[in-house]
Amino acid sequence: MKDKLTKKERRKDWIQPPKAILKPVGRVIAQFKMIQEGDRILLGLSGGKDSLALLVVLKHLQRHSPVKFDLAACTIDPEIPGFDPSPLKEWVAKLGIPYFYEAEDLVALAGKHMKGNSFCSFCARQKRGKLYTVCRREGYNVLALAQHLDDLAESFLMSAFHAGELRTMKAHYLNNEGDIRIIRPLARVRENQTRDFAESAGLPVIPDNCPACYAKPQARQHTKALLLAEEKRNKHLYANLWRAMQPLIADDNRRAV
């Protein structure tokens, strides 16, 4: 009787993702063969709208997909003043998902080891390294990241504008060590879709989930504004960019972006 009550209580916390998100996620997972039988997937959960939305989507797929896989989440707390992701612990527990919480003072670490002037890039690399460590320690072979189509498009333009290269984030690739696959199931989902879902579902978004970045204008914010302004003139902009980026998104050289 106790187990049945527990299941009933958990049902109250199940959140149904909208078809507008499930459909493109399903397509991209199938296109890039992201999830395979027996995979053990660890999601990098920052507390932002995108990673929260992706966790709910993956939980839904775990319950309904014929392909069986394990799912867990991990938050890297950078210990930045004004940013406290600890409330996520209670919410993830209600979903019945294994959860790992790792804390590290990334500002202090940057002061000692950062090369160049981009704290955002340094922070992203350190978080990725910590996530790899958790994957290896806990036995997860797949790392799920929550970048969406807007992120891919912005990276594409920034690489062309500032580096003279045609690059963007890959949808599915193997890390340099060859032991962890990285997947981006939201690669065909728009940012406004994750935002709307997070708001309508009441997901526990952590405000300003990277205060160090919000404190000053960033090149990515400028590129985002440029693309959104152009989309007002061309409603097919992101669909066209998705098609144009296909050779870059595909894992043809196993190179981490």
Secondary structure, 3 states (H helix, E strand, C coil): CHHHHHHHHHHCCCCCCCHHHHHHHHHHHHHCCCCCCCCEEEEECCCCHHHHHHHHHHHHHHHHCCCCCEEEEEEEECCCCCCCCCCHHHHHHHCCCCEEEEECCHHHHHHHHCCCCCHHHHHHHHHHHHHHHHHHHHCCCEEECCCCHHHHHHHHHHHHHHHCCCCCCCCEEECCCCCCEEECCCCCCCHHHHHHHHHHHCCCCCCCCCHHHHCCCCHHHHHHHHHHHHHCCCCCHHHHHHHHCHHHHCCCCCCCC
